[in-house]
Amino acid sequence: MADTPKKEKVILGVDPGTNFTGYGILQVKGRELHVVAIGVIDLRKYGSHFLKLKHIFERVLGLVDAYHPDELAIEAPFYGKNVQSMLKLGRAQGAAIAAGLYREVPVFEYAPTKIKMAITGEGSASKEQVSAMLTHILHFREMPHQLDASDALAAAVCHYFENQGVKKSGSSSSWKDFIRRNPGRLTK
């Protein structure tokens, strides 16, 4: 018998960073999305980069133990010119991934442009645009002011869309294309 998709699941989204690591817990019930928790891990008080990594590991492990996610969706570090910054971001990502894997949670990585495309239809969207679109998708009145938290939630929503075939169904290549082709499916 083929595996049937789980009707309920919890997705932990993580936006790794060296000053703030964002997280978002998304509960999926059928096709309904519910935000369970959203926030940031503030790492500014830790002077050592290694202490920051330890704290990321411990806090993400604590989130895994508290919310029992079925999957972890994480934003991949973006490519920049500063090699040292890239190394630090990669290590922060590795600490979060290790925490998930330590509890045997499957990990899925998404490029920032992929996440932005999934949420806004534009791979070059700003963090503010992603946050604003999430308020509509998730029926929030207002997203938290910390964009690292909304970026983490965006990773979780992107993962949900990828696994539900939202973008794969039909022939739409973006949300703009979908809206243009399906005006009757919009609600006001």
Phi, psi and omega in degrees: 000134181288150176294132175263145181298143178291131182285331178235138175204162178240132179242128174262120176259139181227134173245097186289144177203165182264345172253320176223132171248119182273152175218151176214133179252119183245125175259130180250123175235105186065245177250011179265137179249133179230131177277123180267317181205151178207141180177190179228152171261112183275117185252005186295333184281351180268119183286324183269136177299326181291325175293324177298316180297318178300316181293320177301312180302311182297317182290318178294321176299319177297320176295320178297315181292327182281321188250351177048058180294147175279333183211154177239123177251126185232144178280132177285147176298140178279157181276123180233178182276334183273107184296321180297319177297319179298317179298316180295318178295319178298321177293319178298317177298316180299322179296318179292318179297316181300321179297317178295314181294329178301328178258014176062036175269124178298139184247138179231130183251138180229136176292148179305321180293326178295317180296313180299320179296318181296324184273316188249342185088359180230120180291345180254017181298152178280164177300323179294321178293320178298312180300316180297318180293324178298327178298326178283316182297318186259004177059044175271149172286317182204135177281158175301154182289338180277112185290341176295325178291315180291328176296322178295316178296324177298323177297319179294317180294318177302315179299318177300311180301317181299322183274346177265355181071024182303313182279338184278334181287139183073196182241023180286136180259350178201171178295322178300316179296317179299314181296318179298320183278341185229058183297332181286348181268359179273141174247150181247000000 
